[in-house]
Amino acid sequence: MENRRGRHTVGEEVIGIGAEAILIKAKLYSFTVIKKVRVPKSYRDPAFDELIRYNRTVMETKIMIEAKALGIPCPSVIEVDPHEGLIVMDYIDGPRLSDILNKLRRSHLGRIFYTVGKYIGKLHENGIIHGDLTTSNMILHNDTVYLIDFGLSYYSHQLEDKGVDMHLFLRALESTHYSLSKFLFDKVIKGYSEVIGENEANKVIEKVKEIRIRGRYVKERRKAKSNLRHKE
């Protein structure tokens, strides 16, 4: 396949289809790459759809490049065409953390999640919210954890946004690795605190607790309303 800039990719294989984009593994010369293509949505006005895909592609690219510059292991951007909703990045060879987590020793997991906490701390310290922190978006390559999929990332220094980022990660751990979730999140917080400082980290932790209470309140309200309808 040849894109607008004349680069050739061969041996293309679709390896993922998401709500927003298609992931294609391919060869670019001698390199293995991932092509992320944001597909048009027929239910949106074409001009509006192109604007959304353009802006999200630019934002994701910019944040990936910045995260890399901060020393956070993540895919390197090779090429971008925001008009096509296309990002070409290097392929990180390795298993997703979600697939091997239960096979790793507890001590090894502690080191991994402490490091992940430091990565999140660096992102938040520099006003970057990942937006989709899960073990499915972390790849273990040569004993190094790589963060992937910055498709929902954005810039913010707001405490609320940092709290939501961490809260979503905690919920993801609880839903997929419940028995280890507290241990893993404690290690994340330890690494996080080392980067942004204990005072700031405590504020984020308190915000996570507040968000959890809010979530329980909303869930209880919905349950109460449902019970009331059944009684009626």
N, C-alpha and C positions, 0 to 999 in steps of 0.2 A: 504493500500500500504506500502511496506517495502522498504526503500532505502538502500544504500550500508552499512550504519553504523548500520543497524538493528533497527532504530527508526520506530515506526508504526504510521501511520496517518489513520484516519477513517472518514467516512461521507464527502468524498471529493465532492466539488461543484465548478465548473469553474465559476468565477465571472468576468473575464475579459480576452479578447484576444487582444493583441497588435501586433504591427509590429515585435517586438523582442521577446516578452515573453507571457506566459500564467500565469494568476493568479488563484490559487486554494485555496479556503477556506476549512479548514479541522480541525479535532480535533487531537491533539497530547496529549495523556493521557487525562488530564482534561482541557487542555488549547486549546483555539481557536487560530489557526495560519493561516498565509498566506504563501503558497508555490509559489515562483516565479521561473518559469522554462524557461530558454532561449532555445527556440527550434532550432534545426538544420535547416540550410537553404540549400535546394537542389541545388541552383544555384551557391553555393560556393564550392571550393575544400574542401573535408572533413577535411583534416589536418588543413587548414587555418581557416575553420569554427570553429573547436574545439578550436583553439588558440584564436580566437576573443571572443567566448563565455566564455572561461576560464578567459581571461584578464578582460573582462567587469564585470564578476561576482566577481572577486577578488577586482576590483576597487570599485564597488558599495558597497560591504561588508565593505571594509576598511573605506570608507567615512561615511557610516552610523554609524559605531562604533565610529569614531572620532567625528561626529556631536553630538552623544549622550553624549560623554565625555565633550563636550563644553557646555552642558546644553540645547541643542536644542531638544525639544520633537520630536521624530521620532520613528519608530518601532525598537524594540530590535532584534538583530540577534540571533537566537537560534541555527541554524546549517547552514553550507555552504558546498557544494560539487561543486567546480569549474569545475571539470571534467564533471559533469552532467549539468552544468549551473544552479545549484539549490541554492536558498537561502530560508531558512525557517525563518520567522520572526513572532513576535506577531501581532495579529489582533487588529487594533485600531477601536473600535466600535463608530461610529458616522457618521453624514452626511458630504459629501464633501462641502466645503465652497461655491463652485459654485452653489450648489442646494438650499442653504438657504440664500444666501447673501441678496436677495431682501426682505426677511422676517424679517431681523434684524434691530433694531433701529440704526439711524445714529451715535449716541453716542457710541453704542456698537461696530459698525463697526470701528469707529475711534480708539478705544482701541485695537481691534484685529489687524488692519493693522499697527498700531504703533509697536506692538509686533512682527509682521511678519518682519517689517523693521529691528528690533534689531536682529532677527534670521539671516537675510541675511547679516547684518553687521558682525556678529560673523563668519559666513562662509567665507566671503571675507577676513576678517582680518586674518584668518588662512589659506588662500590660497585655499579655496574650492569654486568651481563654481558649482551651482546646475544643471544648464543646461536646466531645464524644469519647471521654476517657473510659475505656473498657480493656480487659485483657485480650479481647479480640483485635484490638488496635495496637497491640504491642507484639513485636517479633523478636525472638531470641536468635541472634546470629553471632557465633564465636563468643558466647558468654556475655554479649553486650545486648541490652534491650534497646530496640528501635521503636520510636513512636511513629505511627502511621495514621493516615486518614485525617487530614486537617480540614476536611470539607465543611465542617460546621464551626470552624474556628473564627474568632473575631478579636478585635482590640477592646480592652476595657480595664480600667483600674478600680472599678466599683467592687466594694466588698461583697455585695449581693451576687455578682457574677462569679467571683472567685468561690463563694460558698456553694453556688449551684454546681459549678464544675466539680468540686470535691464531693458534694452530696451525690451527684450522679455516679461518680466513680465508686463511692461506698455502696450505693444501691446495686450497682453492677456486680460488685464483689459478693454482696449478700445473696444475690439471685443465682449466681453461678458457682460460687465457692463458699457457701455459707459457713461450713465448719472452720474455715481458715480466715474468714473475712475480718474478724477483730484483730487477729495477729498481723495480717497483711496491712490493714489500714493503719495500725499503730506504727508499723515500720515506715509507711508512706509519710505519716505526720512527722516522724523523727527526722527524715531526710528533708522534708518540706521546711520544718522549723529551722534547720541548720542554714538554709539558704536565705529565707526571708526574716528570720529572727523569731524568737519565741513570742514576743508581744503581738506581732502581726499574725503569726500562726494561730495564736489563741483566739484572736478576733474571728478568723476564718472558721475555726472549729465551733465557736459559739454560733456563728451564722448557720453552719451545717445543722446544728441542733435545733435552731429556730425553724429552719426549712422543714426538718423532719416533723416537728410539732405541727406546723402548718399543714403538711401532707396528711397527717393522721386526722387533723380536725376536718379537713375537706372530705376525707374518706368516711369519717363518722357521720358527717352531715348528709352525704349521699346515701349512706346506709339507712339513716333515720327517715329520710324522705321516701326511700324505697319501701321501708316497713310501713310507713303511713299510708302509702298508696295501696298496699296489699290489704290493709285493714279496712280501707274505704271500699 
